[in-house]
């Protein structure tokens, strides 16, 4: 029975990923390769010099991910909140400024995989903080902030179940 439940949760994660725009899907897969050290993102994802530079910047921005994984604060305490939220907001702002993540759902999907299930309670505040920064264009800021539902912003609790679906690069076959 547990296998059936896990399979249906994985299928739900796959459906959620499929609901994202193609640019969001591509950015999430690339970000997971960079953030989790799965692949050489330059070889796999860079189509031109501009993308090569963007990947290089993303590697630099993601240098704090390991530290963030180790410093997720307790939900009820106030210790280390400044350091954690500050670093998380900076990394999130980088991703949002790339204009490839268009909503809270795709942001949450990416960050649950980059940082683990324990980060879920912190994602709405980090998303709002990053989306509200002046580095984000005003029209984009509005779109991003409006994508955060009241239910997500005010959730009374969060699942501690680890994500099971980690999308990867899929090579197109020649016709």
N, C-alpha and C positions, 0 to 999 in steps of 0.2 A: 504494500500500500504506500509506503514512503517513497518508493521509486516512482510510482504514478504521480504523486504530489510534486516531486522534484521535476519530473518531466513536464508537467503542466505549467509549473512556474518558469521553467526554461523556455517553453513555447510562448508564454506571455511576454517574457523578456525579448524574445525574437520578434514578436509582433510589435512590441513597442519600438524597437530599433527600426523595423520596416516602416513605421509611421513617420519617421523623420525624413526630412528632405535629403536628396542625394548628397548635397554638399555637406550637410550635417553628418551623414553616415560616413562619408570619406574622412572628414576631420576627426571624428571619434575614433575610427580605425587607426588613422595615422597617430593620433594622440596616445592611444594605448600602446602602439609600437614604441613610441618615444618614452612615455612615462613608465612603462613596465619593462623596458629594455628587451622587447621581443624580437625586433628586427632592426636592420640598418635602414632607418627611415630615409636617408639620402638616396640610397640605391632603389628603394621600393617606391617612394612617393614623389621625389623631385622630378618635375617635368620640364622645369626651366630654371634659370638663375634666380628669379624672384621667389619661386617656391623653395629653392635651395636655401636662400637667405631666411625665409620664414621658418623653415625646419631648424636651422641653426639657432635662431632666436628662441624657438620653442624648447630646444634642449637646454638652453640657458635658463629660461623661465621655470622649467620643471626640475631644476636642481634641488629645490626644497621639498619635493614630494616625499622622499625617504624620511626626512626630519618630520614632516607633517604627519606621516603614518604613525610615527612613534610618540607624537605629542598631542593626540586627540584628547581634549579635556573630558572629565566626567561631566555628564549632563547637569548635575545638581550643584556642582562646585563652581567657584569663580577663579580657581588657580589656573594660571597659564593661558587665560582666555585671550589676553592682548597679543601675545606672541603667536598663538595659533591662528586667531581670526585675522590678524595682520598679514601673516604669510599666506594664508588661504585666500584672502581677498586679493592680494597682489597676483597670485597665480591665476585666480579666476578672472581678474580684470584683463590679464594678458589674453586668455582664451576668448573672452567676450569681445575684446577689441579686434580680434582677427575676423570678426563678422561671419563666422561659420556656424556658430551656435545661436539658434534663433529663439529658444524658449527655455524655461526652467526644466522641462522634462528631459530635453537632450543634455542639458548641463548636469542634472542629477544623475542621469544614466552614465555619463562619462566619469564623474567624480566618485560615484559609488565603486567603480572599477579601479580607478586610479588610487583611491585611498582606503577602500574597504567599507563594509556595512556600518561600522561605528561612526562614520562621518555624517551619516544621514541627518541627525538632528541639527547639525551646523550648516547644512547646505542652503536653506532658505535665507539665513542672515548673510552668509558670504555672497550669495547670488545678488541679493538686494544691494549690499554694500558695493560690490564690483560694478553692477549695472548702473548705479547712481553716480559713479565717478565722472568727472568732467572729461576724461579721456574717451568716453563713449559718446558718440554723436547723439544729440538730443532726440531725434526721431527714433533712433535705435534704442536709446535708453527707455523711452516710453513703451516701445514694443516689448522689450525684455521684461520690464517691471510688470506690465499688464499680463504677461504669460504666467506669472506666479499665482496660482489659484488660492483662494481663501483657505481651502482645505489643506493645501500643502503648507501654507504660512502658519496655520494654527493647529497643526496636527498634535494630538495629545500624546502620541507615542510613535515609535518608529520600529520597524522590523530590524532584527539583528541578523537576519539570514543573509549570508554572503551571496553576491550575484553569481549566477552560474553560466551565463552566456557572455562571452568576450568576443565580439566580432573581429574578424581578421581580414587582411587583404585577400581579394579573390582575383586571380589573373583571368583576363578575358581570353577566350580561345579564338584562334584565327578561324575565319570562315572557310 
